[in-house]
């Protein structure tokens, strides 16, 4: 696989999941806002609370689209829901995506494991496998990583 390494920088993210979440979020916001506007019995405060609720639901779905893994020459940036962590290539010992795993796990040199939600099988299983394989190959070629299935 090392002869087919992706060119850096490369971003891995669950694109199908992201598209579904954004589409559903926009649709929910539009429907809830339309209901708030069409219901004549609602006062201004109630309409505003409908719109606020739609915006809140959209923002939660938007937060769920945030995860990604960005690999560049010096290392990897893992962006999960609320946290961002920068890793040097040498810190990544293994890239794991086993059957049944909800996302990739990175085994690190400090003995911990870091979930990388940016590569998740969800609705794009084959893409997640390709992304995990590419990240594994990059880690092996650039750091001290070893293969782990």
C-alpha atoms as one frame of an Amber mdcrd trajectory, in Angstrom:
protein
   0.000   0.000   0.000   2.943   2.331   0.578   3.235   2.996  -3.164  -0.368
   4.276  -3.134  -0.112   6.736  -0.268  -2.439   9.724  -0.574  -0.742  13.033
  -1.231  -0.528  15.295   1.799  -2.310  17.176   3.171  -5.367  14.923   3.137
  -8.632  15.230   5.059 -10.676  12.210   6.079 -14.297  12.812   7.040 -17.558
  10.852   6.808 -18.956  12.714   3.775 -22.210  10.772   3.400 -23.048  11.110
   7.078 -22.173  14.795   6.903 -24.430  15.342   3.872 -27.343  13.541   5.538
 -26.963  15.483   8.801 -26.747  18.854   7.053 -29.725  18.080   4.822 -31.847
  16.900   7.752 -30.770  19.912   9.826 -31.728  22.426   7.153 -35.025  20.634
   6.478 -35.911  20.568  10.193 -35.107  24.253  10.608 -37.171  25.214   7.540
 -40.169  23.084   8.600 -40.171  24.319  12.203 -39.790  27.939  11.056 -42.600
  27.507   8.510 -44.876  26.069  11.198 -44.062  29.028  13.467 -44.953  31.481
  10.696 -48.139  29.685   9.566 -49.728  29.135  12.976 -51.848  32.256  13.450
 -52.587  31.484  17.106 -48.956  31.902  18.159 -47.737  35.130  19.677 -44.368
  36.688  18.803 -42.598  35.026  21.765 -43.952  31.610  20.876 -42.927  32.035
  17.226 -39.466  33.038  18.364 -39.241  29.974  20.618 -40.170  27.719  17.647
 -37.456  29.323  15.527 -34.956  29.119  18.390 -35.762  25.401  18.825 -35.224
  24.798  15.095 -31.908  26.653  15.256 -30.861  24.666  18.331 -31.643  21.348
  16.642 -29.756  22.461  13.525 -26.731  23.486  15.611 -26.620  20.062  17.301
 -26.652  18.344  13.907 -24.011  20.796  12.690 -21.820  19.839  15.662 -22.169
  16.186  14.634 -20.690  17.063  11.204 -17.486  18.476  12.762 -15.343  15.312
  13.100 -12.459  14.939  10.685  -8.886  13.719  10.560  -6.348  15.906   8.766
  -2.972  14.408   7.893  -0.079  16.584   6.750   3.698  16.352   6.522   4.289
  16.839  10.256   1.468  14.772  11.712  -2.248  14.329  12.203  -4.933  16.598
  13.618  -7.915  14.723  15.038 -11.020  16.875  15.352 -13.847  15.178  17.240
 -17.129  16.701  18.431 -15.731  19.191  20.932 -11.989  18.519  21.027  -9.038
  18.913  18.705  -5.753  17.081  19.198  -2.550  17.415  17.226  -0.313  14.344
  16.979   3.144  13.887  15.514   3.445  10.855  13.231   5.739   9.125  15.739
   2.995   9.267  18.405   0.694   7.020  16.367   1.567   3.362  16.923  -1.530
   1.751  15.395  -4.572   2.704  13.351  -7.450   0.344  14.171 -10.841  -0.167
  12.567 -12.087  -3.573  13.612 -15.456  -5.052  12.626 -18.131  -3.500  14.830
 -16.042  -0.446  15.790 -18.041   2.786  15.500 -14.940   4.677  14.293 -11.171
   4.441  13.996  -9.077   4.242  17.142  -5.468   5.451  17.214  -3.191   3.653
  19.677  -0.681   6.215  20.879   2.864   6.020  22.191   1.762   7.269  25.630
  -0.291   4.080  26.116  -3.668   5.686  25.432  -6.131   5.231  22.604  -7.702
   8.180  20.791 -10.996   7.814  18.940 -10.906   9.457  15.523 -14.563  10.095
  14.697 -13.623  11.488  11.294 -13.323   7.937   9.964 -16.489   6.016  10.802
 -18.187   3.170   8.971 -21.763   4.445   9.568 -23.366   4.797   6.128 -20.066
   4.784   4.218 -18.426   1.539   5.341 -16.250   0.988   2.265 -15.047   4.606
   2.315 -14.188   4.281   6.021 -12.178   1.125   5.322 -10.286   2.886   2.502
  -9.647   5.928   4.709  -8.470   3.807   7.649  -6.170   1.828   5.350  -4.728
   5.046   3.887  -4.173   6.570   7.345  -2.577   3.321   8.538  -0.212   3.323
   5.542   0.697   6.976   6.169   1.367   6.276   9.857   3.549   3.296   8.971
   5.551   5.192   6.380   6.009   8.406   8.368   6.209   7.286  11.973   6.862
   4.229  14.021   3.372   2.854  13.386   2.681  -0.824  12.992  -0.209  -2.595
  11.346  -3.168  -3.607  13.507  -6.421  -4.932  12.163
